[in-house]
């Protein structure tokens, strides 16, 4: 005979597993440390300043 399972708990386990896989994907996509975010912001500010310095005034 087959094992008897509770369908309600099986559905809940499936939903939890799907949420965990989604969370793992989000960690990969959006998970950056504060230092990495600050470094990128500083590099962007420096590049913007460099470009603004080379603009011609009319």
CNS distance restraints for C-alpha pairs under 8 A (distance, minus, plus):
assign (resid   5 and name CA) (resid  10 and name CA) 7.43 0.50 0.50
assign (resid   6 and name CA) (resid  10 and name CA) 6.29 0.50 0.50
assign (resid   7 and name CA) (resid  11 and name CA) 6.10 0.50 0.50
assign (resid   8 and name CA) (resid  12 and name CA) 6.34 0.50 0.50
assign (resid   9 and name CA) (resid  13 and name CA) 6.09 0.50 0.50
assign (resid  10 and name CA) (resid  14 and name CA) 6.23 0.50 0.50
assign (resid  11 and name CA) (resid  15 and name CA) 6.27 0.50 0.50
assign (resid  12 and name CA) (resid  16 and name CA) 6.18 0.50 0.50
assign (resid  13 and name CA) (resid  17 and name CA) 6.16 0.50 0.50
assign (resid  14 and name CA) (resid  18 and name CA) 6.28 0.50 0.50
assign (resid  15 and name CA) (resid  19 and name CA) 6.19 0.50 0.50
assign (resid  16 and name CA) (resid  20 and name CA) 6.16 0.50 0.50
assign (resid  17 and name CA) (resid  21 and name CA) 6.33 0.50 0.50
assign (resid  18 and name CA) (resid  22 and name CA) 6.27 0.50 0.50
assign (resid  19 and name CA) (resid  23 and name CA) 6.08 0.50 0.50
assign (resid  20 and name CA) (resid  24 and name CA) 6.16 0.50 0.50
assign (resid  21 and name CA) (resid  25 and name CA) 6.36 0.50 0.50
assign (resid  22 and name CA) (resid  26 and name CA) 6.26 0.50 0.50
assign (resid  23 and name CA) (resid  27 and name CA) 6.15 0.50 0.50
assign (resid  24 and name CA) (resid  28 and name CA) 6.44 0.50 0.50
assign (resid  25 and name CA) (resid  29 and name CA) 6.24 0.50 0.50
assign (resid  26 and name CA) (resid  30 and name CA) 5.65 0.50 0.50
assign (resid  26 and name CA) (resid  31 and name CA) 7.08 0.50 0.50
assign (resid  27 and name CA) (resid  31 and name CA) 4.61 0.50 0.50
assign (resid  32 and name CA) (resid  36 and name CA) 6.17 0.50 0.50
assign (resid  32 and name CA) (resid  37 and name CA) 6.72 0.50 0.50
assign (resid  33 and name CA) (resid  37 and name CA) 6.45 0.50 0.50
assign (resid  34 and name CA) (resid  38 and name CA) 6.16 0.50 0.50
assign (resid  35 and name CA) (resid  39 and name CA) 6.03 0.50 0.50
assign (resid  36 and name CA) (resid  40 and name CA) 6.20 0.50 0.50
assign (resid  37 and name CA) (resid  41 and name CA) 6.20 0.50 0.50
assign (resid  38 and name CA) (resid  42 and name CA) 6.12 0.50 0.50
assign (resid  39 and name CA) (resid  43 and name CA) 6.21 0.50 0.50
assign (resid  40 and name CA) (resid  44 and name CA) 6.15 0.50 0.50
assign (resid  41 and name CA) (resid  45 and name CA) 6.15 0.50 0.50
assign (resid  42 and name CA) (resid  46 and name CA) 6.15 0.50 0.50
assign (resid  43 and name CA) (resid  47 and name CA) 6.17 0.50 0.50
assign (resid  44 and name CA) (resid  48 and name CA) 6.11 0.50 0.50
assign (resid  45 and name CA) (resid  49 and name CA) 6.13 0.50 0.50
assign (resid  46 and name CA) (resid  50 and name CA) 6.14 0.50 0.50
assign (resid  47 and name CA) (resid  51 and name CA) 6.21 0.50 0.50
assign (resid  48 and name CA) (resid  52 and name CA) 6.06 0.50 0.50
assign (resid  49 and name CA) (resid  53 and name CA) 6.11 0.50 0.50
assign (resid  50 and name CA) (resid  54 and name CA) 6.76 0.50 0.50
assign (resid  51 and name CA) (resid  55 and name CA) 6.76 0.50 0.50
